[in-house]
Amino acid sequence: MTETTSSELARITHVETAAERTGTDGIGELADLAPAAAAALNLLADAIKRGRADQDAIVEALKAAKIDEAFAGVLDAAADSVMTSAEGPYDFDDRLHADNLGGAASDIRRAFHWL
């Protein structure tokens, strides 16, 4: 019998959020997923750096998964939330913050457009 070597980079069986570890409920639970998303992307970057993954395949997979739209969607939703909670449509600080979030979302979409 020959033993086969796994070609998997990692197998994630469970993502534990800070809310699960501390037992907190309510505020921030969804935001606790952001470190998990960053960790997953860092695993891909590390695999490329170590030569264990084909960079073209990873980039194509990110494009196919529409990572840009997901990330931009979060920023667009945040911009909408800022404007919804603003005291008025002409509140300069809130408007600037919302415009910056919307601009960042557009930049992400443009960056992926050129890949």
N, C-alpha and C positions, 0 to 999 in steps of 0.2 A: 504494500500500500504506500502510495506517495502522499506526502503532506503538501497541501497547497497553501501558498502565502496569500493573505488577504491583500487586495489592492485598495481597500477603503482607507480614506484619510482619517475619518473619525465616524463613530456611530453615536448619535445623540439619542438617548433613551428617555431623558426627562430634563426639562428646564425648570429649575426651582427659582422662583422669584423672591425678591426680598420680602414681599408681603407674606409668602408662605413660611419663610424662615422666622419672621418676627411675629406672625399672627395678626398683623395689622389688617384692617379692613377699610375699604373705601378709597380715600385719596391716594393717588399715585400708583395703584395696582397696575394699570395699563402702562404707565411710564416705566415700570420695573422691567418691562419686556425689551426696552431699548438696549440695555447692556447685553442681553442675549443676542439681539440682532447684530450688534457690533462685534460680538465674539465670533459669530458665525462667519462674518465677512473677514475678520482677522485670521480665522482658520484657513480660508481660501488664499489670502495674501501670503501666509506663512508657507502653505503648500507650494505656491509658485516660487517663492524665494528659495526654498529647499530643493527645487527641481523635481518635486513629486507630482506636479500637476501641470498640464498644458495650459499656458496662459490664454491662448486663443479659445480653447474649449470653455474655460472659466468665464471669460468675457462674454462669449456667445450665450452661455447658460444664464448669466445675469441679465442679458438683454431679453432672452426668451422668457424669463421669469418676470420681466417688467419691473425690475428693482427700481428703476428711475421713476416710474409712475407711482409706485408705492411710497417712496421717500417724498416725492414732490406732493403727493396727495396728503401726507401728514402735514407738510408745511402750508399747503393751501387751506386745509381744515383749521390749522392754527390761526392763519390770517383771517379767515371768516369768523372764528371765535372772538378774536380781538375786536373786530369791527362790530360784532353783535353785542359785545359787552361794553362798547364805547358809549360814553355819555351822549355823544352827538356825532353825526357823520363828518363834522369838520374839526373834531378834536385832533390837533396837530400831532401830539405824541402817539396816540393810538393809531392814527392814519399812517404815520411814518413806520411804526412797528409792523403794521399789517402789510404795507408796501414792501418792506424789506423781506418779510417772510414770503410774500408772493414772488418777489424778484429772485429769491434763492430757489424757489420751486422751478421757476422758468430756467434758471441757469443749469439746474440738474437735468432737466429735459433736454436742453441744448447740448450739454456735454455728451449725453448718450446718443443724441442724434448723429454726432460725428464719428461714433465708433463703428 
